[in-house]
């Protein structure tokens, strides 16, 4: 039986906080729908202290941002984007259009068609998270999306040069300096100055995530996202320092970011608790990480590997770092996770920034039913059918007619019956037939 050496805040407390966010977002989106650019401008001034005549950056402004970065910065951004692009291209290559003759004269198929317009949100109010531009824009480009608009908030009172560079180098068609609800609302609903998109992607704070949730249906979204989550699964083959480092490395995302250690070693669990306190003393982002650890950190000691798998699948964490004597056991056995990071040589930061897999991943137990953002999210798999012969149409028609009668759908039945009459064996011969 597993034991919790440290627990997080209750679900009830989290639900109460979310209710407040939901009401704020609902009112803000209604205002954008009603007043368009005027509402967007008021929110930008109120929340970001940011105003300008046109929130879209000009080519000259984009070039100026690029010029503010060093050659090494540009090279590193290009390297990371090359990794993301390369993996996305392999994924796209695995998605093939098909056309098959399922019965004589019956041809069925599907095509993978890119979404027409995508809005990519790149968070950057607290940290300039340029990696989110790689994950969304590069992947959408590989999918073949014709129009990609991006929004990121200003950073320290101006466009964040690194984010703008990442957006531009990734291939964004339109770059706006807008953050928060006003950004995703403007892209989804459209305003006189920002054409609406068909899909919203990218992570963000609780207000951005809730705005995407409320806009879902009017536009598509990548997934319902909450605060960054990490689960470290470890045994005595590693030490408390590396476990604590990997927990706090994700807890620094925000004060509501869950970080959980799951182990079958109480000695490792207690060593990790000690190391967390040591690291928090010197970690520059320690204030945020400490709040996250205090309120959302957990330490769980399980009996064995089987119980560890069971608990991990129940948690269904966004990120799962596995450091055990048999990492492949968890790869083979686990079913619910956003992404796995197997072995002490890798870590969640590699996936977040540079290694090539996508860092936009399911949170809040959504890993039970979906994976993360990938090239396939930007594609609509659309089916089609062709009936090539009279005999095939009559065969389908006869069965379809009987099934429609069972359901009481007279109009559907007649669609089938008219084909039987025209193309069946007893149909009148047509001229030239």
Buried (B, 14 or more C-beta within 10 A) or exposed (E): EEEEBBEBBEEEEBEEEBEEBBEBBBEBBBBBBEEBBEBBBBBBEEBBEBEEEEBBBEEEBBEBBBEBBEEEBBEBBBEBBBBBBEBBEEBBEEEEEEEEEEEEBBBBBBEBBBBEBBBBBBBBBEEBBBBBBBBBBBBBBBBBBEBBBBBBBBBEEEBBBBBBBBBBBBBBBBBBBBBBBBBBBBBBBBBEBBBBBBBBBBBBBBBBBBBBBBBBEBBBBBBBBBBBBBBBBBBEEBBBBBBBBBBBBBBBBBBBBBBBBBBBBEEBBBBBBEBBEEBBEEBEBBEBBBBBBBBBBBBBBBEEBEBBBBBBBEBBBBBBBBBBEEBEBBEEBBEBBBBBBBEBEBBBBBBBBBBBBBBBBBBBBBBEEBBBBBBBBBBBEEEEEEBEEBBBBBBBBBEBBEEBBEEEEEEBBEEBBEBBBBBBEEBEEEEEE
